[in-house]
Amino acid sequence: MDIIKKKTGTELLVKVVGRLDTNTAPDLESSVLPDLKSCKKLTLELGELDYISSAGLRVVLTFYKSLSADGKTMVVKHVNDEVMEVFDMTGFSSFLEFEE
């Protein structure tokens, strides 16, 4: 998995490439969580994410809860059909904001 971060002012863009699973989820969490304190909006770019496991979903939920608690926002962009199916089946699509 590759993580590409770009911070512009109070917005943080995080592009995740590859697989987000038990082995890689801790890397994403440790890479992004410290930056959430200083940002008002997190955009997760998942256009090149091939797979997400329950461990990956937990990290996405951690980001969402951390930001929501402080009145901040999170947007998930460019999700492919396979990953979107996981978000739909788990109910994540009912509370996450998605953009193309």
N, CA, C and O of each residue as an XYZ file, in Angstrom:
400
protein
N       0.835     -1.168      0.000
C       0.000      0.000      0.000
C       0.887      1.242      0.000
O       1.909      1.295      0.685
N       0.479      2.229     -0.775
C       1.153      3.522     -0.786
C       0.205      4.567     -0.223
O      -1.000      4.531     -0.474
N       0.759      5.494      0.538
C       0.000      6.599      1.114
C       0.634      7.887      0.621
O       1.823      8.127      0.826
N      -0.171      8.710     -0.030
C       0.315      9.994     -0.527
C      -0.503     11.081      0.150
O      -1.723     11.144     -0.003
N       0.182     11.939      0.903
C      -0.513     12.987      1.645
C      -0.157     14.355      1.074
O       0.983     14.614      0.688
N      -1.172     15.224      1.032
C      -0.951     16.601      0.609
C      -1.803     17.503      1.494
O      -3.023     17.357      1.563
N      -1.147     18.427      2.163
C      -1.864     19.351      3.041
C      -1.875     20.737      2.421
O      -0.834     21.267      2.034
N      -3.062     21.316      2.330
C      -3.234     22.668      1.813
C      -4.045     23.444      2.841
O      -5.253     23.245      2.965
N      -3.389     24.317      3.565
C      -4.083     25.058      4.608
C      -4.612     24.111      5.665
O      -3.848     23.399      6.317
N      -5.941     24.108      5.832
C      -6.559     23.235      6.833
C      -7.183     21.994      6.203
O      -7.934     21.273      6.860
N      -6.875     21.744      4.931
C      -7.397     20.556      4.254
C      -6.274     19.546      4.037
O      -5.152     19.899      3.673
N      -6.610     18.283      4.270
C      -5.652     17.203      4.083
C      -6.216     16.220      3.066
O      -7.327     15.713      3.227
N      -5.445     15.957      2.021
C      -5.800     14.969      1.009
C      -4.902     13.757      1.216
O      -3.677     13.871      1.255
N      -5.538     12.591      1.349
C      -4.793     11.357      1.525
C      -5.216     10.390      0.434
O      -6.375      9.980      0.365
N      -4.259     10.028     -0.422
C      -4.513      9.069     -1.498
C      -3.960      7.722     -1.048
O      -2.799      7.614     -0.652
N      -4.808      6.698     -1.117
C      -4.409      5.363     -0.702
C      -4.405      4.465     -1.939
O      -5.406      4.369     -2.649
N      -3.278      3.814     -2.187
C      -3.099      2.976     -3.372
C      -2.777      1.546     -2.931
O      -1.898      1.329     -2.097
N      -3.496      0.578     -3.497
C      -3.200     -0.826     -3.200
C      -4.254     -1.474     -2.340
O      -5.449     -1.358     -2.614
N      -3.812     -2.164     -1.289
C      -4.715     -2.904     -0.408
C      -4.675     -2.301      0.994
O      -3.605     -2.017      1.533
N      -5.851     -2.114      1.568
C      -5.962     -1.634      2.942
C      -6.496     -2.795      3.767
O      -7.697     -3.065      3.793
N      -5.574     -3.476      4.441
C      -5.936     -4.699      5.154
C      -5.257     -4.732      6.521
O      -4.737     -3.719      6.989
N      -5.267     -5.889      7.146
C      -4.701     -6.045      8.483
C      -3.236     -5.624      8.544
O      -2.788     -5.068      9.547
N      -2.503     -5.884      7.490
C      -1.079     -5.546      7.475
C      -0.807     -4.068      7.243
O       0.172     -3.532      7.760
N      -1.661     -3.402      6.471
C      -1.379     -2.021      6.075
C      -2.198     -0.978      6.840
O      -1.817      0.192      6.878
N      -3.310     -1.381      7.445
C      -4.172     -0.428      8.160
C      -3.430      0.330      9.266
O      -3.623      1.539      9.394
N      -2.589     -0.332     10.068
C      -1.852      0.420     11.097
C      -0.951      1.511     10.522
O      -0.769      2.559     11.142
N      -0.387      1.268      9.335
C       0.465      2.276      8.695
C      -0.345      3.516      8.316
O       0.095      4.647      8.525
N      -1.540      3.286      7.753
C      -2.395      4.419      7.378
C      -2.813      5.190      8.616
O      -2.772      6.420      8.634
N      -3.213      4.471      9.644
C      -3.659      5.125     10.877
C      -2.552      5.967     11.493
O      -2.782      7.120     11.858
N      -1.363      5.410     11.610
C      -0.260      6.154     12.233
C       0.221      7.306     11.366
O       0.763      8.286     11.878
N       0.029      7.196     10.068
C       0.450      8.256      9.154
C      -0.502      9.446      9.169
O      -0.064     10.592      9.061
N      -1.800      9.183      9.301
C      -2.798     10.235      9.143
C      -3.315     10.798     10.472
O      -3.545     12.002     10.577
N      -3.496      9.962     11.467
C      -4.125     10.400     12.723
C      -3.490     11.649     13.333
O      -4.227     12.535     13.764
N      -2.162     11.765     13.392
C      -1.572     12.986     13.969
C      -1.941     14.260     13.201
O      -2.021     15.335     13.794
N      -2.164     14.149     11.896
C      -2.492     15.313     11.076
C      -3.935     15.775     11.236
O      -4.267     16.899     10.859
N      -4.794     14.924     11.790
C      -6.208     15.284     11.898
C      -6.449     16.424     12.879
O      -7.439     17.145     12.756
N      -5.569     16.595     13.837
C      -5.735     17.665     14.825
C      -5.668     19.044     14.179
O      -6.347     19.974     14.613
N      -4.851     19.170     13.145
C      -4.642     20.487     12.538
C      -5.419     20.693     11.234
O      -5.231     21.708     10.563
N      -6.279     19.755     10.870
C      -7.044     19.949      9.637
C      -8.535     20.049      9.945
O      -9.015     19.536     10.956
N      -9.248     20.717      9.054
C     -10.702     20.859      9.192
C     -11.448     19.952      8.242
O     -12.632     19.677      8.438
N     -10.752     19.478      7.198
C     -11.369     18.589      6.224
C     -10.352     17.553      5.767
O      -9.222     17.876      5.403
N     -10.788     16.301      5.798
C      -9.971     15.203      5.289
C     -10.650     14.653      4.048
O     -11.842     14.345      4.070
N      -9.899     14.532      2.973
C     -10.386     13.883      1.764
C      -9.588     12.606      1.570
O      -8.366     12.637      1.429
N     -10.295     11.482      1.566
C      -9.669     10.195      1.283
C      -9.892      9.882     -0.188
O     -11.030      9.697     -0.620
N      -8.825      9.823     -0.947
C      -8.871      9.517     -2.380
C      -8.611      8.018     -2.519
O      -7.491      7.552     -2.309
N      -9.664      7.264     -2.876
C      -9.555      5.810     -2.910
C      -9.699      5.239     -4.316
O     -10.036      4.065     -4.469
N      -9.454      6.035     -5.329
C      -9.602      5.587     -6.704
C      -8.692      4.435     -7.083
O      -9.014      3.663     -7.986
N      -7.556      4.307     -6.404
C      -6.620      3.234     -6.709
C      -6.519      2.221     -5.569
O      -5.556      1.459     -5.480
N      -7.537      2.227     -4.695
C      -7.605      1.230     -3.634
C      -8.261     -0.014     -4.206
O      -9.397      0.041     -4.677
N      -7.551     -1.141     -4.167
C      -8.035     -2.385     -4.757
C      -8.881     -3.207     -3.803
O      -9.742     -3.974     -4.234
N      -8.638     -3.051     -2.495
C      -9.280     -3.931     -1.518
C      -9.296     -3.232     -0.170
O      -8.346     -2.538      0.189
N     -10.389     -3.420      0.584
C     -10.455     -2.920      1.957
C     -11.018     -4.021      2.847
O     -12.058     -4.603      2.538
N     -10.336     -4.303      3.944
C     -10.777     -5.320      4.890
C     -11.447     -4.651      6.085
O     -11.581     -3.429      6.131
N     -11.861     -5.458      7.042
C     -12.473     -4.901      8.251
C     -11.480     -4.026      9.016
O     -11.877     -3.053      9.657
N     -10.206     -4.363      8.952
C      -9.188     -3.531      9.605
C      -9.106     -2.163      8.930
O      -8.941     -1.145      9.601
N      -9.221     -2.144      7.609
C      -9.237     -0.880      6.874
C     -10.481     -0.068      7.199
O     -10.411      1.151      7.356
N     -11.615     -0.744      7.299
C     -12.863     -0.058      7.662
C     -12.743      0.559      9.052
O     -13.234      1.663      9.289
N     -12.096     -0.147      9.960
C     -11.924      0.381     11.316
C     -11.133      1.688     11.296
O     -11.459      2.622     12.029
N     -10.103      1.758     10.466
C      -9.291      2.974     10.374
C     -10.118      4.117      9.780
O     -10.055      5.244     10.271
N     -10.884      3.839      8.738
C     -11.759      4.857      8.146
C     -12.749      5.358      9.204
O     -12.992      6.560      9.307
N     -13.312      4.447      9.980
C     -14.250      4.827     11.034
C     -13.563      5.655     12.115
O     -14.146      6.605     12.636
N     -12.340      5.301     12.449
C     -11.569      6.078     13.433
C     -11.375      7.505     12.959
O     -11.551      8.448     13.731
N     -11.011      7.670     11.687
C     -10.849      9.015     11.127
C     -12.169      9.779     11.197
O     -12.207     10.929     11.632
N     -13.240      9.134     10.767
C     -14.563      9.773     10.739
C     -14.981     10.223     12.138
O     -15.412     11.362     12.321
N     -14.857      9.344     13.113
C     -15.267      9.674     14.484
C     -14.411     10.796     15.064
O     -14.927     11.695     15.728
N     -13.121     10.745     14.818
C     -12.220     11.770     15.330
C     -12.574     13.146     14.772
O     -12.607     14.134     15.505
N     -12.838     13.197     13.475
C     -13.185     14.474     12.838
C     -14.575     14.939     13.244
O     -14.766     16.118     13.544
N     -15.536     14.047     13.258
C     -16.919     14.410     13.588
C     -17.033     14.951     15.004
O     -17.806     15.874     15.261
N     -16.271     14.381     15.914
C     -16.315     14.827     17.311
C     -15.918     16.292     17.444
O     -16.354     16.977     18.369
N     -15.092     16.767     16.519
C     -14.625     18.155     16.550
C     -15.337     19.048     15.539
O     -14.912     20.180     15.306
N     -16.428     18.544     14.932
C     -17.175     19.326     13.959
C     -16.463     19.489     12.628
O     -16.747     20.421     11.875
N     -15.543     18.590     12.338
C     -14.787     18.630     11.086
C     -15.404     17.653     10.090
O     -16.272     16.862     10.458
N     -14.963     17.699      8.826
C     -15.591     16.867      7.802
C     -14.597     15.914      7.148
O     -13.385     16.125      7.159
N     -15.167     14.856      6.578
C     -14.394     13.877      5.830
C     -15.168     13.511      4.577
O     -16.374     13.273      4.631
N     -14.473     13.467      3.448
C     -15.073     13.108      2.172
C     -14.256     11.948      1.596
O     -13.028     11.936      1.677
N     -14.960     10.974      1.013
C     -14.312      9.837      0.372
C     -14.554      9.983     -1.127
O     -15.699     10.095     -1.564
N     -13.475      9.983     -1.916
C     -13.587     10.250     -3.352
C     -13.139      9.061     -4.199
O     -12.292      8.257     -3.809
N     -13.758      8.997     -5.380
C     -13.355      8.087     -6.463
C     -13.279      6.624     -6.045
O     -12.321      5.933     -6.391
N     -14.271      6.148     -5.310
C     -14.274      4.763     -4.843
C     -14.676      3.839     -5.990
O     -15.676      4.086     -6.664
N     -13.901      2.773     -6.214
C     -14.261      1.826     -7.271
C     -15.433      0.946     -6.814
O     -15.795      0.946     -5.638
N     -16.007      0.215     -7.735
C     -17.217     -0.562     -7.454
C     -17.015     -1.617     -6.369
O     -17.891     -1.809     -5.526
N     -15.878     -2.299     -6.381
C     -15.635     -3.363     -5.409
C     -15.545     -2.810     -3.983
O     -16.123     -3.372     -3.053
N     -14.822     -1.717     -3.825
C     -14.681     -1.112     -2.501
C     -16.011     -0.484     -2.069
O     -16.379     -0.555     -0.896
N     -16.728      0.127     -3.011
C     -18.022      0.718     -2.678
C     -19.001     -0.347     -2.206
O     -19.823     -0.092     -1.326
N     -18.917     -1.528     -2.782
C     -19.784     -2.628     -2.362
C     -19.542     -2.969     -0.884
O     -20.486     -3.268     -0.152
N     -18.295     -2.924     -0.456
C     -17.968     -3.182      0.947
C     -18.554     -2.071      1.825
O     -19.122     -2.355      2.879
N     -18.422     -0.810      1.398
C     -19.002      0.287      2.165
C     -20.525      0.137      2.258
O     -21.114      0.402      3.306
N     -21.154     -0.285      1.169
C     -22.608     -0.487      1.162
C     -23.017     -1.633      2.090
O     -23.936     -1.487      2.895
N     -22.338     -2.759      1.974
C     -22.698     -3.946      2.765
C     -22.512     -3.730      4.264
O     -23.233     -4.316      5.072
N     -21.559     -2.902      4.632
C     -21.271     -2.677      6.050
C     -22.036     -1.491      6.628
O     -21.965     -1.237      7.831
N     -22.760     -0.770      5.793
C     -23.523      0.383      6.267
C     -22.733      1.680      6.307
O     -23.280      2.717      6.681
N     -21.470      1.648      5.934
C     -20.646      2.860      5.956
C     -21.172      3.908      4.980
O     -21.017      5.107      5.210
N     -21.788      3.461      3.899
C     -22.284      4.412      2.907
C     -23.460      5.233      3.431
O     -23.848      6.225      2.813
N     -24.028      4.825      4.566
C     -25.150      5.582      5.121
C     -24.702      6.814      5.905
O     -25.503      7.717      6.146
N     -23.406      6.859      6.311
C     -22.965      8.030      7.077
C     -21.742      8.728      6.473
O     -21.468      9.879      6.811
N     -21.011      8.060      5.597
C     -19.870      8.721      4.945
C     -20.339      9.554      3.774
O     -21.347      9.236      3.143
N     -19.610     10.622      3.479
C     -19.905     11.463      2.327
C     -18.991     11.048      1.179
O     -17.771     10.993      1.330
N     -19.599     10.756      0.031
C     -18.851     10.297     -1.146
C     -18.935     11.314     -2.262
O     -19.961     11.967     -2.447
N     -17.838     11.446     -3.011
C     -17.786     12.293     -4.202
C     -17.093     11.527     -5.310
O     -16.281     10.637     -5.057
N     -17.427     11.887     -6.553
C     -16.772     11.262     -7.712
C     -15.454     11.916     -8.008
O     -14.765     11.519     -8.948
